[in-house]
Amino acid sequence: MHDDQIPVLTGQPAPDTVLATLARHGAALLRDGGWRRETFVRLGDALMTPLPYDGAFHDERDVVGDDPTTTTVTRGTRGMPLHREASYAPGSPDLLTFLCERPAADGGGTTLCDGVALLAALPEPVREQFEQMEITWESRMSTAAWQRMFGTTDRSVAQGALRRWEPYLRPWESIHVDFTDEAMTIGFGTRCTPPTVFGTVPAFCNSLFISRPRDDEYRDRRLRVRTPAGTAVDDDLVATAAAAAADLTVAVPWQAGDVLVVDNSRYLHGRQAFQDTGRAVLVRMGMLDRAVAA
């Protein structure tokens, strides 16, 4: 992996400069700008409409101070496979911004893979299958969990709360809800290669590498991916894409004060494993003004 393929902007560039870099390259590393938490927040607010963190489904981060839009990255020191943030649910953020307050002494780099380049690198028959493929992310919650999450024991009320997402779904997205005596299953349908927010170019940008379709189990007993017909995604196809992604993956070796801005509709991201528990990287996510992206 190489660290010199992500554009580096020095100092504290104007938000318009950062957005122009994202539109062209999909990611930007801001270095030697003396970034602190306050300036990091201001930059994010200028680039996007920040999204507050909701840990009701996956409680894996810690809110920083009293700002629900700024959190730590996922807890722990384990490595993480490449994925698109929240690609398994409606409202996946357009942009991710990271601030390194303290890098790990050993590893801990953020990994990145350009989903546009990855799609282009695949053998033509594989690329065509992915371009035509729709996938459905199924999230399963126990009765106690969904009742706690929605604050009700009434199935119709919980279902109505989820249906409120429908006006905000993109044309290639869908949502459905099913109940059994033991659980609620939420199905979120989307393209395997959705268009990027800048330029609407198809990209292999999803979370298939995290939830590999090897069996019928729900990952963490909560999440699995299927085709709309209910069958597993072909694991050989995913393995082919993973091998191609490995050749295209770059690593950002963090320095204190670095900011990384990523187009979440184009770039997959992950994390190298590390042991230094003092590593401190913050993240903010948000939605881009579509007029800016056009």
Beta strands, then each sheet from edge to edge (+ up, - down):
strand 1: 8-10
strand 2: 27-31
strand 3: 49-50
strand 4: 63-64
strand 5: 67-72
strand 6: 80-83
strand 7: 95-102
strand 8: 110-114
strand 9: 134-142
strand 10: 174-179
strand 11: 183-191
strand 12: 223-226
strand 13: 250-252
strand 14: 259-263
strand 15: 267-271
strand 16: 280-287
sheet 1: 1+ 2+ 14- 7+ 16- 3+
sheet 2: 1+ 2+ 14- 7+ 16- 5+ 4-
sheet 3: 6+ 15- 8+ 13-
sheet 4: 10+ 11- 9+ 12-
end
